[in-house]
Amino acid sequence: MRVLVFDPFHGAAGDMITAALLDCGADRERVAAAMRTVVAEPTVETVTRTGIQAVKVHTHATPAHRSLSDVYKRLDEAAPHVPPEALAMARRVFSRINAAEEEVHGAHVHFHEVGADDAIADVIGACTALSTLRVNGVAVLPLALGSGTATGSHGTIPIPAPATVAILKESGLVTMKGDDDGELCTPTGAALLAEFSSIVAVDLGGYTIQAVGYGAGSRDTPHSPNVLRAMVVETTGAPPQDTVDLLETNVDDVSGEVIGEALARFMAAGARDASATPIVMKKGRPGYLVTVIALPETSAGLARLMARELGTLGVRRIPAVHRFVAERTIAEVEVEIAGHKKYLSVKCGWMDGRIYTLKAEFDTARDWAAELDLPVRDVLRAIETAAWKVTWEKKQDPGPGDP
């Protein structure tokens, strides 16, 4: 299984994460194109931090204060140049930041530092970079936080910043103080790593390292390298298996519209799946069984979110449910319909070294169907047929050294 491992021994910030992924082999052209939707041409250079060569990304952005809806609007404007899965991930990152800011400061109108163009560009860049690496999962080693105080838009605050602590509290990530004073992990860095993390680091087992990348921070500290390390590794253990928590609650006084919006918020907050099933409750009352599948480290936060969104007084938690998880990759296939050609994304499921299922990404298929004025189901069928054809041709075409 191909896994991305972050080693934030000196903390993490949004630009450091993007830079480390670029140094690991992420598609620079696609990342730059995504970031250009928010800022001018970003600059990528190689710098040295305490003897270690690392990549540094400069966005050249100016400060700005924005609301969450303003940030979402900026993300929507970037949609034509950002992979759909990366765009969805970026929205969830800012949802995490917004939830943390509200927990610390109460309801607020504007983001400050994290709403600036450089933060938006860093998040879009990092999510796009991750999507181009085509890994099956992400593990995050212990994260250095720093200490002391810092001055920001809210005055003098302790380090780690309250918003950073709030984000990490819901993430399940392991943290440590770190060797240096000052802010080592920013709210944007914490939110990105929390969103990316899908594998508990201690469960990785053995692995071989395939690529290593270093992302540089702005400071050049004299005694320890201000860098974030990322590694693409191939695990040597058994096929991946996952442990999840099952969260359930019964509701009979909530409208379908509210339930639909709640399910969307659960997914945005990191749920692996969310659904509502019609049921008959006591005294013959019609209602819904709302079910959320969550990683153990996020289940407590999601249970609270379920209570808040649905008004329920209790959420059942069934812990440590084991599920088989197939290896998953995203492939780009060329599709032709009525003389029109386009490269589109297909999600592939692997078992025993072979693709056993694949599915076209719905959003991109829907958009192309609208352009061609065709039914979405016809476009989905054409994409998946083209993908299966490519898969079959690859299976029949022996590579170098094959018998």
C-alpha positions in Angstrom: 0.0 0.0 0.0 1.3 3.4 -1.0 1.2 5.8 2.0 2.3 9.4 2.6 4.0 9.9 6.0 4.4 13.4 7.5 7.2 13.8 10.0 6.5 17.3 11.5 9.4 17.2 14.0 9.7 21.0 13.7 6.0 21.8 13.3 3.9 22.5 10.2 2.4 25.4 8.3 0.4 25.5 5.1 3.2 26.6 2.9 5.6 24.0 4.4 3.1 21.2 3.7 2.6 22.3 0.1 6.4 22.6 -0.4 7.1 19.2 1.2 4.6 17.5 -1.1 6.1 19.2 -4.1 9.5 18.0 -3.1 8.0 14.5 -2.8 7.0 14.5 -6.4 3.6 16.2 -6.6 2.6 17.7 -9.9 4.1 21.2 -9.9 2.2 22.5 -12.9 -1.2 21.4 -11.5 -0.4 22.8 -8.0 0.7 26.1 -9.5 -2.4 26.3 -11.7 -4.6 25.7 -8.6 -2.8 28.3 -6.5 -2.9 30.9 -9.4 -6.7 31.0 -9.0 -6.2 32.8 -5.7 -2.8 34.6 -6.0 -0.4 35.7 -8.7 2.2 33.2 -9.9 3.7 31.5 -6.8 7.4 31.2 -6.6 9.0 27.8 -5.8 12.7 27.8 -4.8 15.3 25.6 -3.1 16.6 26.9 0.2 18.8 25.5 3.0 17.7 25.2 6.6 20.5 24.2 9.0 22.3 22.2 6.3 19.1 20.6 4.8 18.0 21.5 1.3 14.3 22.1 1.2 11.6 23.6 -1.1 10.1 27.0 -0.2 6.8 28.3 -1.6 6.1 32.0 -1.8 2.5 33.1 -2.6 3.2 36.9 -2.8 -0.2 37.5 -1.3 -1.5 40.6 0.6 -3.3 40.5 3.9 -7.1 40.2 3.9 -10.0 39.4 6.3 -12.8 37.2 5.0 -15.9 35.4 6.3 -16.2 31.6 5.8 -18.7 32.3 3.0 -16.1 34.5 1.3 -13.5 31.8 1.6 -16.0 29.2 0.1 -16.7 31.6 -2.7 -13.0 31.9 -3.5 -12.8 28.1 -3.5 -15.8 27.8 -5.8 -14.1 30.2 -8.2 -11.1 28.0 -8.2 -13.1 24.9 -9.1 -12.2 24.7 -12.9 -8.5 24.4 -12.0 -8.6 22.2 -8.9 -9.3 18.5 -8.8 -12.8 17.9 -7.3 -11.5 15.7 -4.5 -8.9 18.4 -3.6 -11.6 21.1 -3.7 -13.9 19.2 -1.3 -10.9 18.6 1.0 -10.1 22.3 1.0 -13.6 23.1 2.1 -13.4 20.7 4.9 -10.1 22.2 6.0 -11.7 25.6 6.3 -14.7 24.1 8.0 -12.3 22.7 10.7 -10.7 26.1 11.1 -14.0 27.9 11.3 -15.3 25.5 14.0 -12.1 26.0 16.0 -12.3 29.8 15.7 -16.0 29.7 16.9 -15.1 27.4 19.8 -12.4 29.8 21.0 -13.8 33.2 20.1 -17.6 32.6 19.8 -19.6 33.4 16.7 -17.4 35.6 14.5 -17.8 37.4 11.2 -14.3 37.2 9.7 -11.3 35.0 9.6 -8.1 37.0 10.1 -4.7 35.4 9.2 -6.3 32.2 8.0 -8.7 34.0 5.7 -5.9 35.8 3.7 -5.1 34.9 0.2 -1.9 33.2 1.1 -3.7 30.8 3.5 -6.3 30.0 0.9 -3.6 29.4 -1.7 -1.7 27.2 0.7 -4.7 25.0 1.4 -5.7 24.7 -2.3 -2.0 24.0 -3.2 -1.6 21.4 -0.4 -4.9 19.6 -1.3 -4.1 19.5 -5.0 -0.5 18.3 -4.3 -1.8 15.4 -2.2 -4.4 14.4 -4.9 -1.6 14.2 -7.5 0.6 11.9 -5.4 -2.1 9.2 -5.6 -1.5 7.7 -2.2 -3.8 5.2 -0.4 -3.5 6.9 2.9 -1.7 9.4 5.1 0.0 9.0 8.5 1.2 11.8 10.7 4.0 11.3 13.2 4.1 13.3 16.5 3.6 17.0 15.7 5.8 19.7 17.4 3.8 22.7 18.7 6.3 25.2 20.2 5.8 27.4 23.2 5.8 31.0 24.4 3.5 33.8 23.1 2.7 35.4 19.8 1.0 38.6 18.7 -1.8 38.4 16.2 -5.2 40.0 15.3 -6.6 38.9 18.7 -3.7 40.4 20.7 -1.1 38.5 22.6 -1.9 34.8 22.7 -0.3 31.7 24.1 1.5 29.2 21.9 0.2 26.8 20.6 -2.5 29.2 19.5 -6.0 28.5 21.0 -7.4 27.7 17.5 -4.5 25.3 16.8 -5.3 23.5 20.1 -9.0 23.3 19.3 -8.3 21.8 15.9 -5.9 19.2 17.2 -8.2 18.3 20.1 -10.7 16.9 17.5 -8.0 15.3 15.3 -6.5 12.5 17.4 -3.0 13.5 16.2 -0.2 13.0 18.7 1.6 16.2 19.6 4.8 17.3 21.5 6.3 20.6 22.6 9.3 20.5 20.3 12.8 21.8 20.8 12.3 25.5 19.8 10.2 28.3 21.3 7.8 30.2 19.1 4.9 29.0 17.0 5.9 25.7 15.2 2.4 24.6 14.2 -0.1 27.1 12.7 -3.9 26.6 12.6 -3.8 26.1 8.9 -1.0 23.5 9.2 -3.0 21.7 12.0 -6.2 21.7 10.0 -4.5 20.3 6.9 -2.7 17.5 8.8 -5.9 16.7 10.6 -7.8 16.5 7.4 -5.2 14.4 5.6 -4.6 11.9 8.4 -6.3 8.6 7.7 -3.9 6.0 9.1 -2.7 5.8 12.8 1.1 6.1 12.6 1.7 3.2 15.0 -0.4 0.9 12.7 1.9 1.5 9.7 4.2 -1.5 10.4 7.2 -1.9 8.2 7.7 0.1 4.9 10.2 1.0 2.3 10.8 4.7 1.5 10.2 5.6 -2.1 10.4 9.4 -2.0 11.4 12.1 0.5 10.5 15.8 0.5 11.3 18.8 2.8 9.2 21.9 3.0 10.9 25.0 4.5 9.4 27.5 6.8 10.3 31.2 6.7 12.6 31.3 9.7 16.2 29.9 9.4 16.8 28.9 13.0 20.5 28.3 13.9 20.3 25.0 15.9 17.5 23.0 14.3 16.1 22.8 10.7 12.9 24.7 10.2 11.5 22.1 7.8 8.6 19.6 7.5 9.6 16.2 6.2 7.2 14.1 4.1 7.8 10.6 2.8 6.0 8.4 0.2 6.4 4.8 1.4 5.3 1.4 0.4 4.0 -0.7 3.3 5.1 -4.3 3.6 2.2 -5.6 5.8 -1.1 -7.2 5.0 -3.9 -5.6 2.9 -5.3 -2.5 4.7 -8.0 -3.0 7.3 -9.6 -0.1 9.1 -11.3 0.4 12.5 -14.2 2.8 12.7 -16.8 3.8 15.2 -20.5 3.6 14.4 -22.6 6.6 15.7 -26.4 6.3 15.7 -29.4 8.3 16.9 -33.2 8.2 16.3 -35.0 11.4 15.5 -38.7 12.0 14.9 -39.0 15.8 15.1 -36.6 17.0 12.4 -37.5 17.8 8.8 -36.0 16.1 5.8 -34.3 19.3 4.8 -32.6 19.7 8.1 -31.5 16.0 8.1 -30.1 16.5 4.5 -28.1 19.5 5.6 -26.9 17.7 8.7 -25.6 14.8 6.7 -23.6 17.2 4.5 -22.1 18.8 7.6 -21.1 15.5 9.1 -19.2 14.6 5.9 -17.6 18.0 5.9 -16.5 17.5 9.5 -14.6 14.3 8.5 -17.3 11.5 8.7 -16.4 8.5 6.5 -20.1 8.1 5.7 -23.5 9.4 6.8 -27.0 8.2 6.1 -30.6 8.5 7.3 -33.0 5.5 7.2 -36.8 5.8 7.7 -38.0 3.8 10.7 -41.1 3.4 12.9 -40.4 4.5 16.4 -42.3 3.9 19.7 -46.1 4.6 19.6 -46.0 4.1 15.9 -44.3 7.5 15.2 -42.4 7.8 11.9 -38.8 8.9 12.3 -35.2 8.4 11.0 -32.2 6.4 12.1 -29.2 8.7 11.5 -26.0 6.8 11.1 -22.5 8.2 10.9 -19.3 6.2 10.3 -16.3 7.9 11.9 -12.7 7.2 12.7 -12.2 6.6 16.4 -10.2 9.8 16.8 -13.0 12.0 15.4 -16.1 10.1 16.7 -16.4 12.2 19.9 -16.5 15.5 17.9 -18.9 14.1 15.4 -21.2 12.8 18.2 -21.4 16.4 19.6 -22.0 17.7 16.1 -24.9 15.2 15.7 -26.4 16.3 18.9 -26.1 20.0 18.0 -27.4 19.7 14.4 -30.3 17.3 15.2 -31.2 18.4 18.7 -31.0 14.8 19.9 -30.3 14.1 23.6 -28.2 11.0 23.0 -26.0 9.4 20.4 -25.1 5.7 20.5 -21.5 4.9 19.9 -20.5 1.4 18.8 -16.7 1.4 19.0 -14.0 -0.5 17.1 -16.1 -1.9 14.3 -13.7 -3.6 11.9 -14.1 -3.1 8.1 -12.2 -4.2 5.1 -10.8 -1.3 3.1 -9.7 -1.9 -0.4 -6.7 -0.1 -1.8 -7.9 2.9 -3.7 -6.4 5.0 -6.5 -7.5 7.8 -8.8 -6.9 7.3 -12.5 -7.2 9.8 -15.3 -8.7 8.3 -18.5 -9.4 9.8 -21.9 -13.0 9.7 -22.9 -14.6 10.4 -26.2 -18.3 11.2 -26.7 -19.6 12.4 -30.1 -16.2 13.6 -31.2 -15.5 15.4 -27.9 -12.5 14.2 -25.9 -11.7 14.9 -22.3 -9.6 13.4 -19.4 -11.7 12.6 -16.4 -11.1 11.0 -13.0 -12.1 7.5 -12.1 -11.8 6.0 -8.6 -10.4 2.4 -8.7 -10.6 -0.3 -6.1 -7.8 -2.9 -5.9 -7.8 -6.4 -4.5 -5.0 -9.0 -4.9 -3.1 -6.7 -7.3 -6.0 -6.2 -9.7 -8.7 -3.5 -10.1 -12.0 -5.2 -9.2 -14.3 -2.1 -9.2 -14.2 1.4 -10.6 -16.4 4.4 -10.5 -16.4 7.7 -12.3 -16.3 10.9 -10.3 -19.9 12.2 -10.4 -19.3 16.0 -10.2 -17.0 16.1 -13.2 -19.3 13.7 -15.2 -22.3 15.9 -14.3 -20.5 19.1 -15.5 -19.5 17.5 -18.8 -22.9 16.1 -19.3 -24.3 19.6 -19.0 -21.8 20.9 -21.6 -22.7 18.2 -24.0 -26.5 18.3 -23.2 -26.5 14.6 -22.5 -28.0 12.6 -19.6 -25.6 12.2 -16.8 -26.1 8.4 -16.7 -24.9 8.2 -20.3 -21.7 10.1 -19.6 -21.0 8.1 -16.4 -21.4 4.9 -18.5 -19.0 6.2 -21.2 -16.4 7.1 -18.6 -16.5 3.8 -16.9 -16.5 1.9 -20.2 -13.4 3.8 -21.3 -11.7 3.1 -17.9 -12.5 -0.7 -18.1 -11.1 -0.8 -21.6 -7.8 0.9 -20.5 -7.6 -1.6 -17.6 -8.1 -4.6 -19.8 -5.6 -3.3 -22.4 -3.0 -2.9 -19.6 -3.6 -6.4 -18.3 -3.1 -7.8 -21.8 0.0 -5.7 -22.6 3.0 -7.2 -20.7 5.5 -4.6 -19.4 9.3 -4.7 -19.7 10.6 -7.9 -18.1 7.2 -9.6 -18.0 6.9 -13.0 -19.6 
